[in-house]
Amino acid sequence: MTDADFEAEVMRSELPVLVEFTADWCPPCRQMAPVLSALAAEQRERLKVVQLNVDANPATTNAFKVLSMPTFMVFKAGEPVKSMVGARAKRRLLEELSDVL
């Protein structure tokens, strides 16, 4: 995911989108990679999961005032509807997403 395709891939998505604002230097972000891969596979019909590198995509990062990594934002119908900060287990992430799925 990049600044250039954020509008098309996230804001215009038919499905809710979970965006992880991440960075290569962030250990908790790396810890979330297998969790997000599993979530994306299990929920592919209900949820789109993408990652945005904050260092390579400052426009989107600044537009949503992301200061900590990982930050997770859920977008539904082009609007941010939920924000969460910090690594978490898949079970907890699913619980937190239950109201938007």
PyRosetta script that sets phi, psi and omega in degrees:
from pyrosetta import init, pose_from_sequence

init()
pose = pose_from_sequence("MTDADFEAEVMRSELPVLVEFTADWCPPCRQMAPVLSALAAEQRERLKVVQLNVDANPATTNAFKVLSMPTFMVFKAGEPVKSMVGARAKRRLLEELSDVL")
pose.set_psi(1, 138.2)
pose.set_omega(1, 179.2)
pose.set_phi(2, -133.7)
pose.set_psi(2, 169.0)
pose.set_omega(2, 173.4)
pose.set_phi(3, -54.0)
pose.set_psi(3, -40.0)
pose.set_omega(3, -174.4)
pose.set_phi(4, -66.2)
pose.set_psi(4, -34.9)
pose.set_omega(4, -177.9)
pose.set_phi(5, -107.0)
pose.set_psi(5, 7.1)
pose.set_omega(5, -179.2)
pose.set_phi(6, -59.8)
pose.set_psi(6, -45.4)
pose.set_omega(6, -179.3)
pose.set_phi(7, -57.9)
pose.set_psi(7, -51.3)
pose.set_omega(7, -176.9)
pose.set_phi(8, -69.4)
pose.set_psi(8, -42.9)
pose.set_omega(8, -173.4)
pose.set_phi(9, -82.6)
pose.set_psi(9, -29.8)
pose.set_omega(9, -176.2)
pose.set_phi(10, -109.0)
pose.set_psi(10, -56.6)
pose.set_omega(10, -172.6)
pose.set_phi(11, -67.6)
pose.set_psi(11, -28.6)
pose.set_omega(11, -179.2)
pose.set_phi(12, -104.6)
pose.set_psi(12, 10.4)
pose.set_omega(12, -177.6)
pose.set_phi(13, -68.6)
pose.set_psi(13, 140.8)
pose.set_omega(13, 175.4)
pose.set_phi(14, -71.5)
pose.set_psi(14, -33.2)
pose.set_omega(14, -179.6)
pose.set_phi(15, -92.7)
pose.set_psi(15, 157.0)
pose.set_omega(15, 167.6)
pose.set_phi(16, -60.1)
pose.set_psi(16, 148.6)
pose.set_omega(16, -178.3)
pose.set_phi(17, -124.1)
pose.set_psi(17, 127.7)
pose.set_omega(17, 172.4)
pose.set_phi(18, -97.0)
pose.set_psi(18, 116.5)
pose.set_omega(18, 178.6)
pose.set_phi(19, -105.6)
pose.set_psi(19, 124.7)
pose.set_omega(19, 171.6)
pose.set_phi(20, -98.4)
pose.set_psi(20, 117.7)
pose.set_omega(20, 171.9)
pose.set_phi(21, -84.1)
pose.set_psi(21, 117.3)
pose.set_omega(21, -168.7)
pose.set_phi(22, -133.7)
pose.set_psi(22, 172.9)
pose.set_omega(22, 175.7)
pose.set_phi(23, -149.9)
pose.set_psi(23, 147.2)
pose.set_omega(23, -179.6)
pose.set_phi(24, -61.1)
pose.set_psi(24, -31.2)
pose.set_omega(24, -175.5)
pose.set_phi(25, -86.1)
pose.set_psi(25, 3.2)
pose.set_omega(25, -173.1)
pose.set_phi(26, -97.6)
pose.set_psi(26, 105.3)
pose.set_omega(26, 179.6)
pose.set_phi(27, -58.1)
pose.set_psi(27, -43.9)
pose.set_omega(27, 178.0)
pose.set_phi(28, -62.7)
pose.set_psi(28, -29.4)
pose.set_omega(28, 177.1)
pose.set_phi(29, -66.3)
pose.set_psi(29, -43.6)
pose.set_omega(29, 178.3)
pose.set_phi(30, -63.4)
pose.set_psi(30, -36.6)
pose.set_omega(30, 178.1)
pose.set_phi(31, -62.4)
pose.set_psi(31, -30.1)
pose.set_omega(31, -177.3)
pose.set_phi(32, -81.3)
pose.set_psi(32, -15.1)
pose.set_omega(32, -175.5)
pose.set_phi(33, -54.1)
pose.set_psi(33, -51.4)
pose.set_omega(33, 179.7)
pose.set_phi(34, -67.9)
pose.set_psi(34, -31.2)
pose.set_omega(34, 177.8)
pose.set_phi(35, -64.5)
pose.set_psi(35, -45.7)
pose.set_omega(35, -179.3)
pose.set_phi(36, -69.2)
pose.set_psi(36, -35.6)
pose.set_omega(36, 177.0)
pose.set_phi(37, -63.0)
pose.set_psi(37, -44.5)
pose.set_omega(37, 179.0)
pose.set_phi(38, -65.3)
pose.set_psi(38, -43.6)
pose.set_omega(38, 179.5)
pose.set_phi(39, -61.8)
pose.set_psi(39, -44.5)
pose.set_omega(39, -179.8)
pose.set_phi(40, -60.9)
pose.set_psi(40, -41.3)
pose.set_omega(40, -179.5)
pose.set_phi(41, -69.0)
pose.set_psi(41, -43.2)
pose.set_omega(41, -176.9)
pose.set_phi(42, -72.3)
pose.set_psi(42, -31.8)
pose.set_omega(42, -173.3)
pose.set_phi(43, -110.8)
pose.set_psi(43, 16.5)
pose.set_omega(43, -171.4)
pose.set_phi(44, -55.7)
pose.set_psi(44, -25.5)
pose.set_omega(44, 179.5)
pose.set_phi(45, -84.3)
pose.set_psi(45, -15.9)
pose.set_omega(45, -175.4)
pose.set_phi(46, -116.6)
pose.set_psi(46, -18.6)
pose.set_omega(46, -171.5)
pose.set_phi(47, -150.5)
pose.set_psi(47, 136.1)
pose.set_omega(47, 172.8)
pose.set_phi(48, -99.6)
pose.set_psi(48, 134.6)
pose.set_omega(48, -178.9)
pose.set_phi(49, -119.8)
pose.set_psi(49, 125.3)
pose.set_omega(49, 179.9)
pose.set_phi(50, -136.2)
pose.set_psi(50, 160.8)
pose.set_omega(50, 176.6)
pose.set_phi(51, -120.9)
pose.set_psi(51, 143.8)
pose.set_omega(51, 176.8)
pose.set_phi(52, -128.4)
pose.set_psi(52, 118.5)
pose.set_omega(52, 178.6)
pose.set_phi(53, -75.9)
pose.set_psi(53, 118.6)
pose.set_omega(53, -174.7)
pose.set_phi(54, -67.1)
pose.set_psi(54, -32.0)
pose.set_omega(54, -178.9)
pose.set_phi(55, -71.1)
pose.set_psi(55, -35.6)
pose.set_omega(55, -178.0)
pose.set_phi(56, -88.2)
pose.set_psi(56, -11.9)
pose.set_omega(56, -174.6)
pose.set_phi(57, -135.7)
pose.set_psi(57, 66.3)
pose.set_omega(57, -175.4)
pose.set_phi(58, -68.5)
pose.set_psi(58, -27.2)
pose.set_omega(58, -177.2)
pose.set_phi(59, -63.2)
pose.set_psi(59, -50.0)
pose.set_omega(59, 180.0)
pose.set_phi(60, -68.2)
pose.set_psi(60, -42.1)
pose.set_omega(60, 179.1)
pose.set_phi(61, -57.6)
pose.set_psi(61, -47.0)
pose.set_omega(61, 179.8)
pose.set_phi(62, -69.6)
pose.set_psi(62, -37.2)
pose.set_omega(62, -179.3)
pose.set_phi(63, -60.0)
pose.set_psi(63, -33.6)
pose.set_omega(63, -178.9)
pose.set_phi(64, -103.6)
pose.set_psi(64, 12.4)
pose.set_omega(64, 173.9)
pose.set_phi(65, 53.1)
pose.set_psi(65, 44.0)
pose.set_omega(65, 179.1)
pose.set_phi(66, -80.7)
pose.set_psi(66, 123.3)
pose.set_omega(66, -177.8)
pose.set_phi(67, -117.9)
pose.set_psi(67, -24.3)
pose.set_omega(67, -176.8)
pose.set_phi(68, -122.1)
pose.set_psi(68, 150.9)
pose.set_omega(68, 178.0)
pose.set_phi(69, -123.8)
pose.set_psi(69, 142.4)
pose.set_omega(69, -7.8)
pose.set_phi(70, -78.6)
pose.set_psi(70, 141.8)
pose.set_omega(70, 169.2)
pose.set_phi(71, -112.3)
pose.set_psi(71, 134.2)
pose.set_omega(71, 177.5)
pose.set_phi(72, -112.1)
pose.set_psi(72, 129.9)
pose.set_omega(72, 175.4)
pose.set_phi(73, -126.7)
pose.set_psi(73, 137.4)
pose.set_omega(73, 176.2)
pose.set_phi(74, -105.4)
pose.set_psi(74, 128.9)
pose.set_omega(74, 177.9)
pose.set_phi(75, -112.7)
pose.set_psi(75, 133.8)
pose.set_omega(75, 178.2)
pose.set_phi(76, -134.9)
pose.set_psi(76, 126.0)
pose.set_omega(76, -178.6)
pose.set_phi(77, 54.0)
pose.set_psi(77, 38.6)
pose.set_omega(77, 175.8)
pose.set_phi(78, 79.5)
pose.set_psi(78, 7.0)
pose.set_omega(78, -179.4)
pose.set_phi(79, -121.5)
pose.set_psi(79, 139.6)
pose.set_omega(79, 173.6)
pose.set_phi(80, -71.6)
pose.set_psi(80, 125.7)
pose.set_omega(80, -176.6)
pose.set_phi(81, -116.7)
pose.set_psi(81, -11.2)
pose.set_omega(81, -179.3)
pose.set_phi(82, -157.7)
pose.set_psi(82, 145.2)
pose.set_omega(82, 177.3)
pose.set_phi(83, -138.9)
pose.set_psi(83, 137.4)
pose.set_omega(83, 179.4)
pose.set_phi(84, -139.1)
pose.set_psi(84, 143.9)
pose.set_omega(84, -179.5)
pose.set_phi(85, -122.5)
pose.set_psi(85, 133.9)
pose.set_omega(85, 174.7)
pose.set_phi(86, 104.6)
pose.set_psi(86, 153.7)
pose.set_omega(86, 178.8)
pose.set_phi(87, -67.0)
pose.set_psi(87, 151.0)
pose.set_omega(87, 178.9)
pose.set_phi(88, -155.4)
pose.set_psi(88, 159.4)
pose.set_omega(88, 177.0)
pose.set_phi(89, -71.0)
pose.set_psi(89, 156.8)
pose.set_omega(89, -178.9)
pose.set_phi(90, -58.9)
pose.set_psi(90, -42.0)
pose.set_omega(90, -179.8)
pose.set_phi(91, -58.3)
pose.set_psi(91, -46.2)
pose.set_omega(91, 179.9)
pose.set_phi(92, -65.3)
pose.set_psi(92, -41.8)
pose.set_omega(92, 179.0)
pose.set_phi(93, -60.5)
pose.set_psi(93, -44.1)
pose.set_omega(93, 177.3)
pose.set_phi(94, -61.4)
pose.set_psi(94, -41.9)
pose.set_omega(94, 177.7)
pose.set_phi(95, -60.5)
pose.set_psi(95, -43.4)
pose.set_omega(95, -178.8)
pose.set_phi(96, -69.0)
pose.set_psi(96, -25.2)
pose.set_omega(96, -179.5)
pose.set_phi(97, -90.2)
pose.set_psi(97, -8.7)
pose.set_omega(97, -173.0)
pose.set_phi(98, -57.4)
pose.set_psi(98, -32.4)
pose.set_omega(98, -178.2)
pose.set_phi(99, -78.9)
pose.set_psi(99, -10.7)
pose.set_omega(99, 179.0)
pose.set_phi(100, -111.5)
pose.set_psi(100, -5.8)
pose.set_omega(100, 179.0)
pose.set_phi(101, -92.0)
pose.dump_pdb("model.pdb")
